């Protein structure tokens, strides 16, 4: 059955469209109210072309839902008796705690102030390691946890009136939460702007990371992919193109902030710095660009997914998705970092934090520390030449 929907940015109408409410697929786009507020941006598409806009909108809704790689996905789908994650997205109005976009059937009389998760109660849906979760019937289907990305089990909760994200692990070593803690402590030391993560444990002693929401009801996160696609960049260096767009839109200290992120990604071997987990913060009311977003999402680091015997065959480089294929190659973009002191503190932090994870063997920790030292040496040699 086709239903008419409206996509909104807070209370501002953005796009009118029709959706098949059986398959939860966008069938047609009818009217764009404010193109500058669309949540997708691509030089490849003409927004006056309804078929192109339809494709972009349908992809945006699908990407907004839970990842197919989440190991608890079947449990959540069974819990709410749905076949597709897009159904969960639509039923929860596509709301999250990252930006201020949402959608609903036009026949419903809804206002942002009554549904957004910055002001209103929501269901945490599912407890980590809990096979029989309870659902808050007063807000059934209403949760930002229907619209979180990534493969790790995660959930937003309200803790002392603050919105807090809890993240677990995909592997029995439970290393990702500790990696978030490690990266956070390193950036604390170097005074790099970042989202602070703490390590916590459930009553069953299962480790998880905890961080506060980096945005609020007036400020939202816009990812790097949106920014990259504002202008054609097929023949440009991606780093320079991204910095150019940010500068053009009033962001200050772009290179310093980008370089700090790239440096940390290399030093800890973060292989998941894709264009969805870095970007800028924007005023959701005026659309003014404010600043480079704090560094966040650092769990996929320090060989988190490698078995112990694999570490003997791993080098210092890692996958760098921000502006190329290699975190080591991304070092070519950066200038000399004035904030860098020396790597001794990094080794102390990595050693201390890994030793708190009783699931890791000492030989594994030693191998990770050895490679981290090698990375520090390479990094220091690289920045020494940049200082000359």
Number of C-alpha atoms within 10 A of each C-alpha: 9 16 17 19 21 20 25 23 20 21 14 14 17 22 22 19 22 21 20 14 14 10 13 23 19 22 17 20 23 16 14 20 15 13 14 11 18 18 18 19 19 16 12 11 14 11 17 11 10 17 15 14 20 20 15 18 22 19 14 13 20 19 16 20 24 24 17 14 12 15 13 18 16 13 14 18 15 10 15 14 11 13 12 15 23 23 23 25 29 25 18 23 23 24 26 24 25 19 22 25 24 23 24 19 18 15 10 8 7 13 11 17 13 10 19 23 22 20 14 11 17 22 23 22 24 21 15 17 13 8 10 10 15 13 16 13 9 10 15 15 21 26 29 25 27 29 26 23 19 13 17 19 23 24 23 26 21 17 10 7 10 11 19 17 20 20 23 25 22 16 12 9 16 20 25 27 26 30 27 26 25 27 29 24 20 20 19 14 15 17 12 18 17 17 20 21 26 17 19 18 13 11 7 7 8 13 20 26 23 23 19 18 16 19 18 18 18 14 21 24 23 22 20 18 19 16 20 23 18 15 15 12 14 9 7 10 12 15 17 14 20 25 19 15 17 24 15 10 13 13 18 16 13 18 20 17 17 21 18 21 22 24 19 18 27 27 27 29 26 26 24 19 22 16 16 14 19 22 23 19 23 21 17 20 14 9 13 14 21 17 19 23 23 17 25 20 21 27 26 20 24 26 22 22 16 13 11 15 10 11 15 12 6 14 10 18 18 23 19 22 16 25 20 15 13 17 27 23 16 20 17 12 14 19 16 16 14 10 12 14 11 12 17 10 14 23 16 12 18 23 16 12 15 23 15 11 16 10 12 16 13 12 12 19 17 13 15 23 19 13 21 22 18 15 21 20 14 16 17 17 11 17 18 11 10 13 10 6
